[in-house]
Amino acid sequence: MKRLFCFSLLILIFVGDMGLGALRSEAWNVPDGLQSYRVIRVVDGDTIELEKLGKARYIGINTPETKHPSKGVEYFGPEAYEANRRLVAGKRVRIGFDAGKQDRYGRYLVYAYTGSTFVNAYLVEAGYAQVMTVPPNVQYADLFVQLQREARANGRGLWGARPLDSGKSIYWGSVNSNKFHWPSCEWARKIREEHRVVFKTRQEALDKGYTPCKVCKP
């Protein structure tokens, strides 16, 4: 009897731990009747290209830039892009619309679902995106605000303490410059391979006399 009790207690603890790590957006009740489209390209953290539809931007959220002509690569932009890519690249996603169907650039404004995951909500809840409400598309505005509060309270993603040295990052510099960059930075991509200097940590780059790029802000 004692062994049975201990086994039952272990099950309860295990299930409880699973619940603590679960995100609401990953077990979403997806609306019926939505059309599905194949994702042929992930542009950045909040924009994709859909087969037969074209470019589509997620409603209600904004992720840090990775390809902006003036802002360059922003902090946590590469991570947001990678999260979006993992979720939807090459997959068929179900698409929902709100009151306004397209923006001034001709992009479709969408709510996207892959499996049981509500993509827009996930990116906010996991800390890859911030809320950006643009009327009249406000169907999930209150939800997104609540998920952002939770992400901030739990220090998820871009709301976490920005580390001086994660121990896992790789930065690029050049023998011809005193700047260091994220590898995805437009200036990093211009460095010829024979001139490239690789730093395993941010602190290593600083110790070698390099300064952070003002474009990608590593």
Helices and strands as residue ranges (DSSP letters): H 2-21, G 24-26, E 35-44, E 47-50, E 54-58, E 61-62, H 77-88, E 92-96, E 108-114, E 117-118, H 119-125, E 130-131, H 141-153, G 157-159, E 171-174, E 179-181, G 188-190, G 193-195, E 196-199, H 202-207, E 211-212
